[in-house]
Amino acid sequence: MSTAVTSLPAVMALVFARECRLAFRRWSQLAQPVVFFLMVTTLFPLALSPEPALLRSIGPGVVWVAAVLASLLALESLFKTDWDDGTLEQWALSDQPLAMLLLAKVAAHWCLSGVPLALCAPVVGYALGLPMSALGTLMGALALGSAVLSLLGAVGAALTLGSRRGSVLLALMVLPLAMPVLIFGARATDLAMNGDAPDAGLWLLAAGLIAAISLVPLALGAAVRVSFE
Amino acid sequence: MAASLLEVRDLHLWRGSLHVLRGLSFEACAGDVLVLEGANGSGKTSLLRVLAGLLWPEAGEVRWEGQALDDDRAALGRRVSFLGHEQGLHADLTPAENAMFATQLRRRCAADEVREALAQVGMADTDRPTRALSAGQRRRVAMARVLLAKAPVWLLDEPWTHLDASGVRLCQDLIEAHAAHGGLVVLSAHYGVDFKSTRLRRLGLS
């Protein structure tokens, strides 16, 4: 009964492909964060004032707050279906490290929810009157920041598996952790907007991403295993 | 007597304030069909989950081929195929996609092999998403996943739940064939099950 073992990168690619396939079968869920992001950023000028100077000054903050909340929206369902239907149990029982399978799932989640936010950012930034010179920084910062948010949020989502008020708990757990991302991301965008070098904010986001990639998989694996108890 | 494939020694498990497993000890060998019997809440599911490494007992020891459960998780994964109350099937994937994905987590697998396993459980021609299947059909697909894992040990939690009479017979045949080929099957059942296997053993939980 011996079996040919599949390599870890191949299995991670398999998980990634599965997540993408499932996401494209549930278009409404896939579009939800982007639609939310676009709606919130569009509503601000309507609610406040179409005054360009005002929009320009609040633009980075509005974009980042909307991005953080949109990321949170997408997190709630990250593991829930797979936990409910017993898929995560099967992953835990495979001979592959659960932490790495979950990391592949989070990577797919970021590609499907974080990357579209970063891609929409120039349009949103332009609409809020941000200068063209700042749009590249906004995109880069959002790409890095949304990756960190996906990883941190995944830990929250894993820890709240099986709890009845999971979404409330998730927000309470993840929002404080998201504050540095919000601050560094908005600051980098603000600096770029004023013609200053945004490097410090971007480097801090990159450092946060590296730390999250190193530590989060272990936490994810442990949190999901605990949820089986 | 063959060497033990599974050894359980003085196992204690609490679920909240309830002492579910109280000093349970037993052994099982390759070729055995071990049926865990007992009323609702007697700890059958909990015991299966402990054997699969999904639950940690408060005391006692589980050894697979002499190796403690936590010594090598990957080896445990290669050794065991688990069918729980949940089927481990995603509602938006077809039976073939579900079975293929679950198998590829463990080993390389060709589409023909998946088709063959699905045919074995009477689900060959179904390409609807799993959400469109009946509970019994989903159980059959889950059984195909167990077959495809090619693991020497099957841990089956009430495998015939939702199955019709032909499904129950099919499931029993698959279990007997697996044991006859040197596999070990540990399964839970509410009521007495009748196997032709000469290596049938029963473990009552109370």
Interface residues (C-beta under 8 A of the other chain):
Chain A: M1 T3 A4 V5 T6 V11 L14 R18 R21 L22 R25 R26 T81 D82 D84 D85 G86 T87 E89 Q90 W91 A92 L93 S94 D95 Q96 P97 L101 R225 F228 E229
Chain B: R49 A52 G53 L54 L55 W56 R73 A74 A75 L76 G77 R78 V80 S81 F82 G84 H85 E86 Q87 G88 L89 H90 A91 D92 L93 E97 F101 A102 Q104 L105 R106 R107 R108 R145 K150 A151 P152 G182 G183
